[in-house]
Amino acid sequence: MPPRNTIVGIGETLFDVVGSRSALGGAPLNFCVMVNQLLEPKGFTTAVVSSVGADDHGTIARRHLDDAAINTTHLQTHPTLATGVARVYESTEADTECGFEILSNVAWDDLHWTPALHDFTNQVGCVVYGTLAQRSQRSRTTINRFLSKCPQAIRLFDVNLRMPHYDDESIRSGCRAATILKLNTLELSIVTASANIAQRPDPIETCVDLLNHFSLNAVVLTASDKGTTLITADQAYAGDVPQITIGSSVGAGDACTAGIVAGLTLELGPLKIVDLANQLGGLVASNNAPNLAIPRELIKAYIPCE
């Protein structure tokens, strides 16, 4: 049995278009670029499972991932569909998310299950997934099959709701497959409604209800400038929140996810995990860049070199 030392982001690969600027993005890819900087020095590999088109954007995506030392063995190239594009409409309001117009019928909507992907699941120690790439039946089937083949892995469901690209079943099945659920305060009411769970006045108590309902190990609740809370069956852990000026929230949640996964993988302890997630989310939000180099001093503060 090979060691399960591969961290996977599975789902969409796309280019975020903000005004006249275009940048490679997509939640699984953003997560992979950030988490790899934290875990590669500890002997872990990070891989993207997705699909791009046989076009210029697809070539750029592969080059970017290669430069970031991300494994692209299972980044498929679709022969006819284009690489994904999302138009982003920014908001600098603390409690208001960016708007997205995400083009449909693109390469990651047709992610195929393969024998090689089946064999690859034996190496997976953690997989992060969301709802967006499950908007098509083909990709939804592939993602769910992948998750079912990783019963020993951390399976973090970052719901990442984007209207109109989700439904109740994708939310419920994502929760059922997960060991960790991550969502923000705006998504909490939607997720509870999909599971027919009454929302309590205290969001932490609502998260505990979700945890119990889906037999989760933990729920991660994010609240923009109020930071991240890690909720287990026994306790809720809230860390220090950096004081920043928000440039753009695009990718901040994915950086937060990277901190959570790195912390869980290295068993840093709940308070340190939450602090790392907050620092990374703040770093991205204040620099207006979803994929950026993490300062070495920040990494060393949480993950000391041996």
C-alpha angles and dihedrals in degrees: 000000000000118000114270095232100129122106114205135200109193126189137039129024113188146144117254111219112201111177105305093341125095125191135171111256146133121151098262092049094045089050093049095051092051100041093048090062089056101042108029092078087056093056100265127132125216122210137185119218106195144097136256133184128260088253142098092278090053091052092049091049093054092047092050092049093046090052089051091051093244118153108244098178089117098039098113125211113221114215097215112013121082128239111270125266130195124190109215124206107198129221125189093192111118096229098034123088126217118264120240136201105192117191116232134219094040133140098278090054087070103049108161131213111233136180088246091055089051091054091045093061089074088071098049120112096167135012127191120200141159143190102267098076089048093067089099123059095228095055093039090055092048094048093048091047091050091051092049089056092055102062094147096048131095103257111198116190109201097186093201095180116210117180124265096006101087141057137194093265095054088052094047096044090046090054093046092053095047135093091189126034120201122190141142130242092262092053095046096083092048094050094047091048091051089054093043091242119147114240114235125213088248110065091204090059089049090053090052088054089053091047092053095041094054097031092241127171092221146346122222113207119191124195108182110240090007090066136218132322123198110207123196130171090268107036149000117236121202120182137200115291118217116234106238143156107243115233097172133338093216108124096003092111091050090053088050089053089052090055092049093049095045091048094049092045093051093038093234095163127258100273093048090046092054092046091052091048091051093048093051094045090050092047093056096041093051095046098048090229126109094198113041139140112274110227110252092229090058091052093046091052089064105020109037118203114250 
